[in-house]
């Protein structure tokens, strides 16, 4: 599974009904990597992965993701590094292209994304991907979600229309 699909699963996998705190800590980690192509993923597993990702992104451990922490999610961090700039620079505004996700996740408009907001988005994405609504994502559902994401982004791929300048096949051959 490619990184975009994995990010999609993590971002929407399951922040729905499980509250943050002790309940989230009790969720068992997935028994196998979520990127295993032949594996079915439960909603609880996807939510546990999303919780773990939130914890990794929350560099200052305040239970909230600010614009700096959200922007740092795309940058690989060295061990022991923090998402806060050492020079005290201010984070990019939420309207910056790299912070569109921040604007979408910050549903209450307070300028930060808390665990509940992050989890709710993960649950929504999981629910969209769970075509048969059985609480599990099988390999076919995950592939369909990847294909749909490619179509939305205009990427060439399975089921994507050919580029406008592509030669048309000759019907007579």
Residue pairs with C-beta under 8 A, 6 or more apart in sequence:
1 34
1 35
1 36
1 37
1 142
1 146
2 146
4 146
4 149
5 142
5 145
5 146
5 149
6 34
6 35
8 125
8 129
8 145
8 146
8 149
9 34
9 41
9 46
9 49
9 125
9 126
9 129
9 137
9 142
9 145
10 34
10 46
10 49
10 50
10 53
10 122
11 50
11 53
11 101
11 118
11 121
11 122
11 125
12 46
12 50
12 121
12 122
12 123
12 124
12 125
12 126
12 127
12 128
12 129
13 34
13 41
13 43
13 45
13 46
13 47
13 49
13 50
13 122
13 123
13 125
13 126
14 43
14 44
14 45
14 46
14 47
14 48
14 50
14 119
14 122
14 123
14 126
15 47
15 50
15 51
15 115
15 116
15 117
15 118
15 119
15 120
15 121
15 122
15 123
16 43
16 47
16 119
16 120
16 122
16 123
16 124
16 126
16 127
17 123
18 24
18 27
18 44
18 47
18 119
19 116
20 51
20 63
20 114
20 115
20 116
20 119
24 47
24 48
24 51
24 115
27 44
27 47
27 48
27 51
28 44
28 48
29 48
29 52
30 41
30 45
30 48
30 49
32 39
34 41
34 45
34 46
34 49
37 139
37 142
38 139
39 139
40 136
40 137
40 138
40 139
41 136
41 137
41 142
42 135
42 136
43 123
43 126
43 130
43 135
43 136
46 122
46 126
46 137
47 119
47 122
47 123
47 126
50 118
50 119
50 122
51 115
51 119
54 65
54 115
54 118
54 119
57 65
57 69
57 70
57 72
57 73
57 83
58 64
58 65
58 69
59 68
59 69
59 72
59 82
59 83
59 84
60 69
60 82
60 83
60 84
63 114
63 115
64 112
64 113
64 114
65 102
65 105
65 112
65 113
65 114
65 118
66 91
66 111
66 112
67 91
67 92
67 93
67 94
67 99
67 102
67 111
68 83
68 84
68 85
68 91
69 83
69 84
70 98
70 99
70 101
70 102
70 105
70 113
71 83
71 91
71 92
71 96
71 98
71 99
71 102
72 83
74 98
77 83
92 98
92 99
93 99
94 102
94 103
94 106
94 111
95 103
102 113
104 121
105 113
105 117
105 118
105 121
106 112
106 113
106 117
107 117
107 120
108 117
126 137
127 133
128 145
129 137
129 141
129 142
129 144
129 145
130 136
130 137
130 141
131 141
131 144
132 141
137 145
147 157
147 158
147 159
150 156
150 157
150 158
150 160
151 157
151 159
151 160
154 160
156 162
156 163
